[in-house]
Amino acid sequence: MKLVTAIIKPFKLDDVREALTPLGIQGLTVTEIRGFGRQKGQTEIYRGAEYHVSFLPKVKIEIAVSDAQVDDVVEAILQAAQTGKIGDGKIFISPLERVIRIRTRETGEAAL
């Protein structure tokens, strides 16, 4: 099992969710975050004053998937989240040692 973590632009969240639904993904966790990468923030104007915003709003999506689903999930996220501009985000894939569904106490892939 793997944990797929994607950091994407907020306006792409619905597109990513819609791309994952046909793959049978039944649940994911979404967290609103702030950060910066190569784009190093941006300059904005507010009430006539210019100021630099170092941390940009992003969305972090976490999805626990079976090993067999990883490539399809990654490809769906890549296609749905890509704008072709700097700041599109990143995808991280980590091993999941153990998963337990609290309600039924199911473990492993049955708990996904």
N, C-alpha and C positions, 0 to 999 in steps of 0.2 A: 504494500500500500504506500501511497505517496501523498504528501501535502503540497498542493499547487498553490502558490501565493503569487498574485498578480497585483502590481501597482499600476493604475491606469488613470487617465483623465476622467474627472467626474461625469462629464456629459456622455461618456461611452459606456457607462454602467448598464443601462437598459439594453444596448446592443449586445453586450457580452452575455447578459442573462438570457436573452432570446437565442443566442447562438449555442448556449450550453443546454437548453431545454430539450432539443431533439436528441441529444446524446444520452439522455436518461439521468442527468444530474438533478437530484431531488433536493439538494440543500447546499447552501453556501453561506459564508459569513462575510459581511461587508462592514468595513470600518472607514470612517472619514478621517483622513490624516493630512498632514502638511509636510512638505519636504522640498528638496531641490536636487538636481543632478547637473548635467552639463549646461542646462539653460541658465543656471545661477540666478534664478529669480527674475524679476521684471520691474520696470519702472512704470509707475502709475501716477496720474494726476488727480488730486482730490482738492476741491475748492480752490483751484488755481495753484496749488503747491505741488511740486513734483517730489515724490518720495520712492524709495526702493523697497520692494517687497522681496525678502530673502527666501521665504518659505511659501511655496505655492500649494493650493488645495489639490489633493489627490484622493483616490479611493483605493483601499486595499481589499482584495477579494481572496478568501481562503477557501479551498475546496479539497476535501479528502476524497481520493479516488483510488480505485484498484490499479494495479500496475498495467493492466491491459487497456485502461482508459486514458492513461497519461498523454500519449501522443495526440489523440483526438481532441482532448480538452485543451492542450497547449495550442494546437492549430486553430481551434475555434476562437480562443482568446486573441491570438495573433491577428486573425482576419477581422474580428469585430472591433478590436481596440485601436488598430493602426490608423493614423491620420497621415503619416508620412512626414510629420513635423517633429522637431525636437521636443522631448518631454512626453512622448507616447507611453513611456513606462518600461517596466521590466517584469519578467516572470521568473520565479524561483521555485525549484522542485526539491523537496526534502523527503527523506524516508520517514515513514510513520511506523513506529515500532509496535504500537498497540492501540486499538480503538475499542471502546466499550460503550454500548448504548445503555444509558442509565435506567430507562424504564423497564426494559426486558432482560438486561444483563447480557445481551448478545455481544459477541466479540469478533474481532477480525472484520473481514469483508461483509459479513452478515450485518454488522453494525452500521455500515455506511448507508 
